[in-house]
Amino acid sequence: MLLFVVQQPVSTVTAVHASAALIAVILGAVALSSRKGCLLHRVSGYCWVALLTGVAISSFWLRTVHWFPGGFGPIHILSVYTLICLVSGVTAARRHRVKTHRSIMLLTHWGLLGAGVFTLLPHRLMGVIAWGG
């Protein structure tokens, strides 16, 4: 059973990051399932790119695993990779490289889903919020 009761304070950055990520999951599914090139695909896709850019950038203010200098962890490598993929994916679309665009955006969306699953582990903040623990 999912519990959406926050029993501990959550920073504004965490709330914005998590909200944008959740909306990006939904908009990514809309963009990927809509007819390619139609208005819905383009609008949901650009909104997804904007949200995911915000998610990736905001992650640099979320530091819980201190594996690297400055309090950064492995997830921040994914954030940098995500930003590179977003630029590459949009560039590919603008250059009409449809297969490249599709591959990059699918990979990026799967990365978003994977990161989301990781955050729902019971010992992580979002896992505690979702599962109550």
C-alpha positions as a Python dict, from the first residue, in 0.01 Angstrom:
ca = {
    (1, 'M'): (0, 0, 0),
    (2, 'L'): (140, 338, -95),
    (3, 'L'): (138, 595, 180),
    (4, 'F'): (171, 957, 79),
    (5, 'V'): (202, 1097, 427),
    (6, 'V'): (530, 1275, 489),
    (7, 'Q'): (640, 1202, 844),
    (8, 'Q'): (958, 1406, 821),
    (9, 'P'): (1043, 1743, 672),
    (10, 'V'): (1130, 1738, 304),
    (11, 'S'): (1335, 2021, 154),
    (12, 'T'): (1189, 2238, -119),
    (13, 'V'): (1453, 2109, -360),
    (14, 'T'): (1354, 1749, -283),
    (15, 'A'): (984, 1826, -330),
    (16, 'V'): (1041, 2007, -662),
    (17, 'H'): (1282, 1736, -781),
    (18, 'A'): (1043, 1450, -697),
    (19, 'S'): (737, 1629, -838),
    (20, 'A'): (912, 1714, -1164),
    (21, 'A'): (1039, 1356, -1195),
    (22, 'L'): (691, 1212, -1143),
    (23, 'I'): (539, 1445, -1402),
    (24, 'A'): (828, 1363, -1639),
    (25, 'V'): (751, 990, -1609),
    (26, 'I'): (392, 1057, -1718),
    (27, 'L'): (480, 1302, -1996),
    (28, 'G'): (753, 1070, -2123),
    (29, 'A'): (498, 792, -2155),
    (30, 'V'): (264, 1029, -2342),
    (31, 'A'): (541, 1139, -2581),
    (32, 'L'): (655, 782, -2643),
    (33, 'S'): (304, 649, -2702),
    (34, 'S'): (174, 931, -2921),
    (35, 'R'): (204, 946, -3299),
    (36, 'K'): (552, 1064, -3380),
    (37, 'G'): (574, 1420, -3509),
    (38, 'C'): (220, 1518, -3408),
    (39, 'L'): (155, 1819, -3187),
    (40, 'L'): (93, 1605, -2876),
    (41, 'H'): (426, 1425, -2926),
    (42, 'R'): (618, 1750, -2972),
    (43, 'V'): (455, 1941, -2685),
    (44, 'S'): (476, 1654, -2436),
    (45, 'G'): (831, 1584, -2553),
    (46, 'Y'): (951, 1941, -2504),
    (47, 'C'): (781, 1958, -2164),
    (48, 'W'): (945, 1624, -2074),
    (49, 'V'): (1286, 1759, -2177),
    (50, 'A'): (1234, 2075, -1968),
    (51, 'L'): (1120, 1877, -1664),
    (52, 'L'): (1399, 1623, -1693),
    (53, 'T'): (1653, 1903, -1729),
    (54, 'G'): (1520, 2045, -1402),
    (55, 'V'): (1533, 1703, -1238),
    (56, 'A'): (1893, 1648, -1345),
    (57, 'I'): (2008, 1995, -1239),
    (58, 'S'): (1824, 1986, -906),
    (59, 'S'): (1991, 1653, -823),
    (60, 'F'): (2317, 1840, -766),
    (61, 'W'): (2161, 1996, -455),
    (62, 'L'): (2057, 1652, -326),
    (63, 'R'): (2358, 1484, -171),
    (64, 'T'): (2317, 1180, 51),
    (65, 'V'): (2592, 946, -68),
    (66, 'H'): (2936, 1103, -38),
    (67, 'W'): (3150, 892, -269),
    (68, 'F'): (3311, 1180, -456),
    (69, 'P'): (3447, 1522, -350),
    (70, 'G'): (3179, 1780, -278),
    (71, 'G'): (2933, 1523, -148),
    (72, 'F'): (2841, 1385, -487),
    (73, 'G'): (2750, 1023, -553),
    (74, 'P'): (2703, 787, -847),
    (75, 'I'): (2357, 925, -926),
    (76, 'H'): (2518, 1255, -1022),
    (77, 'I'): (2704, 1077, -1302),
    (78, 'L'): (2360, 976, -1433),
    (79, 'S'): (2249, 1339, -1404),
    (80, 'V'): (2537, 1460, -1622),
    (81, 'Y'): (2471, 1177, -1868),
    (82, 'T'): (2101, 1270, -1876),
    (83, 'L'): (2179, 1631, -1964),
    (84, 'I'): (2409, 1515, -2245),
    (85, 'C'): (2141, 1276, -2373),
    (86, 'L'): (1873, 1545, -2368),
    (87, 'V'): (2084, 1783, -2575),
    (88, 'S'): (2179, 1500, -2813),
    (89, 'G'): (1819, 1380, -2845),
    (90, 'V'): (1677, 1723, -2922),
    (91, 'T'): (1962, 1791, -3166),
    (92, 'A'): (1892, 1460, -3343),
    (93, 'A'): (1522, 1546, -3374),
    (94, 'R'): (1597, 1890, -3516),
    (95, 'R'): (1829, 1730, -3771),
    (96, 'H'): (1558, 1475, -3862),
    (97, 'R'): (1768, 1182, -3738),
    (98, 'V'): (1461, 996, -3620),
    (99, 'K'): (1625, 665, -3527),
    (100, 'T'): (1896, 838, -3325),
    (101, 'H'): (1638, 1061, -3156),
    (102, 'R'): (1416, 763, -3072),
    (103, 'S'): (1705, 560, -2929),
    (104, 'I'): (1840, 842, -2715),
    (105, 'M'): (1501, 943, -2576),
    (106, 'L'): (1399, 584, -2502),
    (107, 'L'): (1728, 523, -2323),
    (108, 'T'): (1686, 844, -2125),
    (109, 'H'): (1330, 758, -2025),
    (110, 'W'): (1439, 411, -1912),
    (111, 'G'): (1712, 580, -1707),
    (112, 'L'): (1448, 800, -1545),
    (113, 'L'): (1237, 496, -1461),
    (114, 'G'): (1539, 309, -1324),
    (115, 'A'): (1640, 602, -1105),
    (116, 'G'): (1280, 624, -984),
    (117, 'V'): (1275, 258, -885),
    (118, 'F'): (1604, 307, -699),
    (119, 'T'): (1459, 598, -499),
    (120, 'L'): (1169, 379, -387),
    (121, 'L'): (1393, 132, -204),
    (122, 'P'): (1278, 107, 160),
    (123, 'H'): (1586, 275, 311),
    (124, 'R'): (1575, 580, 79),
    (125, 'L'): (1377, 896, 162),
    (126, 'M'): (1116, 846, -111),
    (127, 'G'): (1085, 479, -15),
    (128, 'V'): (1017, 577, 344),
    (129, 'I'): (757, 829, 227),
    (130, 'A'): (593, 583, -15),
    (131, 'W'): (606, 265, 191),
    (132, 'G'): (606, 414, 540),
    (133, 'G'): (908, 293, 725),
}
